[in-house]
């Protein structure tokens, strides 16, 4: 699991990557997640700026993961061309206007 997280975090530059590591308790030198103000103090930033960086970094990670999912779907379509039916969303997940939305 740790390797998968590290691999996903490689989509980010160093500062956003480390901010997420500190905020979620994933940094090597930290046992527990740090608050916005604690991370802000480490970087000499205001808490609101750390929050902005965190939100943007999470958005980049989400789009990176969604891109991987799209690549996997394309690969499967090439490997199994006879299977033209689109998969239905898992139970409980909305399927709106031809798109599945992850409501995490």
Backbone bond lengths (Angstrom), bond angles and torsions (degrees), N, CA, C in turn:
res aa  C-N    CA-C-N  psi(-1)  N-CA   C-N-CA  omega(-1)  CA-C   N-CA-C  phi
1 X - - - 1.455 - - 1.531 110.19 -
2 X 1.324 116.15 -43.35 1.464 120.20 -178.66 1.531 111.12 -60.82
3 X 1.330 116.84 -38.06 1.465 120.43 179.17 1.527 111.14 -66.09
4 X 1.340 116.37 -38.14 1.463 119.78 178.74 1.524 110.87 -65.83
5 X 1.325 116.47 -40.34 1.467 120.73 178.37 1.525 109.75 -64.80
6 X 1.327 116.89 -46.32 1.465 120.49 178.84 1.526 111.13 -60.40
7 X 1.325 116.03 -40.79 1.465 119.90 178.88 1.527 110.47 -63.20
8 X 1.326 117.36 -43.56 1.468 120.97 179.28 1.523 110.96 -64.12
9 X 1.324 117.02 -39.46 1.460 121.16 -178.30 1.528 112.52 -67.47
10 X 1.330 117.71 -18.12 1.461 120.89 179.77 1.527 111.88 -65.60
11 X 1.334 117.32 -14.59 1.471 121.03 176.88 1.526 111.13 -71.31
12 X 1.333 116.89 -12.03 1.467 121.95 -176.38 1.517 111.25 -104.92
13 X 1.321 115.51 157.41 1.461 119.26 171.79 1.538 108.34 -75.50
14 X 1.305 116.63 173.15 1.469 121.34 -169.72 1.524 113.33 -60.83
15 X 1.329 118.37 -49.43 1.468 119.69 -175.77 1.528 112.60 -62.53
16 X 1.345 119.91 -50.99 1.470 118.66 177.82 1.533 112.31 -61.64
17 X 1.327 116.35 -37.24 1.472 120.48 178.39 1.522 110.74 -59.57
18 X 1.332 116.16 -47.58 1.463 119.90 -178.62 1.527 112.08 -70.93
19 X 1.319 116.89 -33.81 1.462 119.13 177.14 1.524 109.61 -61.87
20 X 1.330 116.97 -45.12 1.466 119.05 177.34 1.522 111.29 -63.20
21 X 1.313 116.56 -40.13 1.473 119.31 178.43 1.529 111.02 -60.80
22 X 1.319 117.50 -44.65 1.467 120.44 178.04 1.524 111.22 -65.30
23 X 1.335 116.57 -45.45 1.468 120.63 -176.07 1.522 112.82 -65.11
24 X 1.344 117.31 -32.98 1.457 120.85 -177.95 1.530 113.04 -102.98
25 X 1.332 117.14 8.89 1.456 120.82 176.82 1.518 113.62 70.48
26 X 1.329 117.38 30.60 1.461 122.02 -177.76 1.526 112.81 -102.85
27 X 1.317 117.05 -4.03 1.464 120.75 -178.51 1.522 109.77 -75.33
28 X 1.322 116.60 142.13 1.469 122.10 -176.66 1.526 112.89 -57.06
29 X 1.323 116.92 -36.38 1.467 120.77 -173.48 1.523 113.73 -91.05
30 X 1.334 117.44 4.40 1.460 120.60 -174.60 1.527 109.10 -128.01
31 X 1.343 115.40 130.92 1.464 119.51 -179.47 1.525 112.80 -85.53
32 X 1.317 117.35 -33.36 1.459 122.15 -177.07 1.520 109.98 -123.96
33 X 1.330 116.85 157.36 1.467 119.51 176.33 1.524 110.96 -59.36
34 X 1.319 116.51 144.63 1.457 121.58 177.20 1.522 109.48 -96.80
35 X 1.313 116.08 151.52 1.462 121.08 177.13 1.522 109.68 -75.03
36 X 1.325 115.47 166.97 1.464 120.10 176.39 1.520 110.95 -55.99
37 X 1.341 116.37 -44.15 1.470 119.31 -177.47 1.524 111.45 -67.36
38 X 1.328 118.31 -34.97 1.474 120.56 178.09 1.529 110.83 -66.76
39 X 1.320 116.81 -43.10 1.474 120.14 178.18 1.520 109.73 -67.75
40 X 1.327 117.38 -39.60 1.469 121.17 178.01 1.524 110.65 -59.40
41 X 1.309 116.72 -41.99 1.461 120.86 178.86 1.525 111.22 -63.95
42 X 1.326 116.97 -39.83 1.475 120.39 178.04 1.523 112.17 -60.53
43 X 1.333 116.32 -38.27 1.461 121.27 -175.59 1.526 113.99 -98.73
44 X 1.310 117.08 -2.94 1.458 119.52 -178.76 1.516 112.36 68.57
45 X 1.326 115.69 34.34 1.465 121.80 -179.55 1.518 109.92 -117.89
46 X 1.318 115.83 169.30 1.456 120.21 172.48 1.527 108.29 -83.24
47 X 1.328 116.13 151.96 1.463 121.26 -178.79 1.522 111.86 -56.37
48 X 1.332 116.91 -38.72 1.454 120.00 -179.12 1.529 111.51 -63.74
49 X 1.332 117.15 -36.29 1.469 120.42 178.45 1.525 110.23 -67.89
50 X 1.316 117.79 -39.00 1.469 120.90 177.27 1.529 109.25 -62.78
51 X 1.335 116.73 -41.74 1.459 120.67 178.64 1.529 110.60 -61.85
52 X 1.343 116.94 -42.12 1.463 121.05 178.62 1.527 110.76 -61.70
53 X 1.321 116.27 -44.98 1.469 120.75 179.39 1.526 109.86 -62.63
54 X 1.329 116.50 -41.79 1.464 121.06 179.20 1.527 111.10 -61.40
55 X 1.325 117.30 -46.54 1.467 121.78 -179.16 1.528 110.26 -62.56
56 X 1.319 117.12 -45.41 1.467 120.67 179.72 1.527 111.29 -64.76
57 X 1.323 116.67 -40.86 1.464 120.75 179.70 1.524 110.61 -63.80
58 X 1.319 117.35 -41.60 1.465 120.56 177.86 1.523 111.09 -64.86
59 X 1.324 117.13 -35.79 1.470 120.72 177.71 1.530 110.41 -66.25
60 X 1.325 116.70 -40.65 1.466 120.68 177.28 1.522 109.96 -62.86
61 X 1.325 117.04 -44.02 1.462 120.32 178.79 1.521 111.26 -62.14
62 X 1.319 116.80 -42.43 1.462 120.22 -179.62 1.527 110.69 -62.93
63 X 1.327 116.96 -44.52 1.456 119.00 179.93 1.523 110.84 -67.41
64 X 1.326 117.44 -32.30 1.457 121.47 176.76 1.523 110.46 -65.29
65 X 1.315 116.21 -44.56 1.469 120.87 179.01 1.520 110.04 -65.81
66 X 1.330 117.50 -43.02 1.465 120.90 178.63 1.516 110.69 -62.25
67 X 1.325 117.39 -36.64 1.462 121.06 176.36 1.510 111.28 -63.79
68 X 1.343 117.27 -39.40 1.459 121.22 177.03 1.523 110.75 -64.32
69 X 1.322 116.68 -38.65 1.467 120.72 178.88 1.523 109.61 -64.65
70 X 1.344 117.00 -44.09 1.467 120.13 178.85 1.527 110.92 -61.54
71 X 1.347 117.16 -41.47 1.464 120.73 178.11 1.523 110.55 -61.76
72 X 1.337 116.44 -41.95 1.461 120.33 179.41 1.525 110.88 -63.65
73 X 1.328 116.92 -41.36 1.465 120.48 179.06 1.524 111.17 -64.51
74 X 1.343 116.72 -41.14 1.466 119.68 177.96 1.518 110.58 -63.83
75 X 1.348 116.08 -42.25 1.457 120.66 179.38 1.525 110.37 -61.36
76 X 1.338 116.80 -42.57 1.458 120.12 179.14 1.525 110.80 -65.49
77 X 1.325 117.38 -37.98 1.461 120.66 179.10 1.527 110.77 -63.77
78 X 1.325 116.83 -35.76 1.456 120.40 177.64 1.525 111.33 -72.26
79 X 1.315 116.99 -37.11 1.460 120.91 -178.46 1.519 112.23 -76.46
80 X 1.332 116.97 -30.86 1.457 121.99 -177.30 1.536 109.76 -127.57
81 X 1.325 118.34 67.67 1.464 120.85 -174.00 1.524 114.01 -65.29
82 X 1.327 119.10 -22.34 1.465 120.88 -179.25 1.515 112.17 -74.26
83 X 1.312 117.08 -18.64 1.456 121.55 -178.52 1.524 108.46 -88.28
84 X 1.326 116.63 81.08 1.458 120.78 -174.84 1.517 113.32 -88.71
85 X 1.315 117.64 -13.50 1.468 119.86 -179.52 1.516 109.77 -70.51
86 X 1.314 116.07 133.92 1.459 119.00 177.84 1.518 109.01 -75.62
87 X 1.320 117.94 140.67 1.455 120.13 -179.10 1.520 110.81 -67.71
88 X 1.309 115.67 142.16 1.458 119.02 176.91 1.519 108.49 -80.46
89 X 1.329 117.69 151.52 1.459 120.29 -178.84 1.524 110.27 -67.97
90 X 1.332 116.96 153.84 1.457 120.04 176.90 1.524 110.42 -60.09
91 X 1.317 115.83 155.85 1.453 121.68 179.32 1.520 109.86 -52.79
92 X 1.320 115.92 131.52 1.454 120.67 177.18 1.516 114.27 90.52
93 X 1.334 117.73 -11.85 1.461 119.54 179.47 1.529 108.55 -96.93
94 X 1.329 117.65 126.44 1.461 119.65 -177.31 1.514 111.97 -66.85
95 X 1.300 115.09 149.81 1.456 121.98 176.93 1.525 105.74 -128.69
96 X 1.334 116.08 100.26 1.456 120.95 -171.76 1.516 111.12 -115.94
97 X 1.306 116.64 127.48 1.459 122.90 174.20 1.522 112.58 51.31
98 X 1.323 116.80 39.28 1.463 120.33 177.48 1.512 114.35 81.55
99 X 1.331 119.03 2.77 1.456 121.93 -179.35 1.524 109.74 -124.17
100 X 1.304 115.61 141.38 1.464 119.55 172.16 1.515 108.05 -91.96
101 X 1.304 117.17 137.72 1.457 120.84 -179.70 1.505 108.80 -116.81
102 X 1.319 115.76 129.27 1.448 121.42 178.16 1.513 107.56 -87.22
103 X 1.314 117.22 113.94 1.449 121.73 -174.90 1.514 111.86 -102.02
104 X 1.295 116.03 55.88 1.476 120.75 179.89 1.487 110.02 -84.22
